[in-house]
Amino acid sequence: MAPAPQWFTRRRRPATARSVLAGEAAAEAARKSSQEAPAVEEAPEEPEFPVAGDEAAAAFFDLDNTVMQGAALFHFGRGLYKRHFFHKRDLARFAWQQIYFRLAGSENPEHMADVRNSALSIVQGHRVAELMSIGEEIYDEYMAERVWPGTRALAQAHLDAGQKVWLVTAAPVETATIIARRLGLTGALGTVAESVGGVYTGKLVGEPLHGPAKAEAVRALATAEGLELSHCAAYSDSANDIPMLSLVGHPYAINPDSRLRKHAREQGWRLRDYRTGRKAVKIGIPAAAGVGALAGGAAAAVALQRRRR
């Protein structure tokens, strides 16, 4: 075979001292890296929570859009309208009040009082036992299928750890108690309507359990139950419940509104979102307006009227 042309022959350049040193260093580094296990930075493990057997701990869950999709009073109101608790002349007034809350986005004390008084006038004269019985039916009709499975699992984890679990809501305590019992929870803190001899008087005891009032209720219950708030957890979707969330050692933002999401991120609180999308539309009325069954049902009543036309 003829020798390759001289222009095709590679010229071997002698290794310099620097290239020898570089080669030896690379070989030594390769040998060491093959013998040593790579250092992996492990993330610190989160402590187990909830802590089983911690008798000083409990969990407090907001109801609307946290445990249940939409507002409990909205669904309860639908049931009352179906049972002819409302007069048509009431619909326009209550519908306007709901529109005001949606557009204003704030809680004007005078309008809050108007909604409260209107709603209480509907249950005035009715027996507590009657509303409780109807509430059981309404839960099966409208509420049972709207419980968020993810939040339900969180509550069950606390129960499995031997802790008490309470609902904390602006809804009437009777409605909240029905829901808590159906979910197997310990009980409920809710707005208390005055009754005498088992009949509603049309007045509240104190004010609606909303915002700072929720925090005070949790604080009072913790004192009565001998709980350590630093061991407790609280769950809510609304920035209105920041006072309650700030009380406990383990605050969670569940399906949070924009204000609560921002606050939770700033504070390093845990977030959980069980909606089908970030832009999921909340069903029901604002919790701020929920100071009586009829106030919650007004929007539903209007929708039902339109559907029947």
Secondary structure by P-SEA (a helix, b strand, c coil): ccccccccbbbbccccaaaaaaaaaaaaaaaaaaaccccccccccccccccccccccbbbbbcccccccccaaaaaaaaaaaaccccccaaaaaaaaaaaaaaaccccaaaaaaaaaaaaaaaccccaaaaaaaaaaaaaccccccccaaaaaaaaaaaaabbbbbbbccccaaaaaaaaaaacccccccbbbbbcccccccccccccccaaaaaaaaaaaaaaaccccccbbbbbccccaaaaaaaccbbbbccccaaaaaaaaaabbbbbbcccccccccccccccccccccccaaaaaaaaaaaac
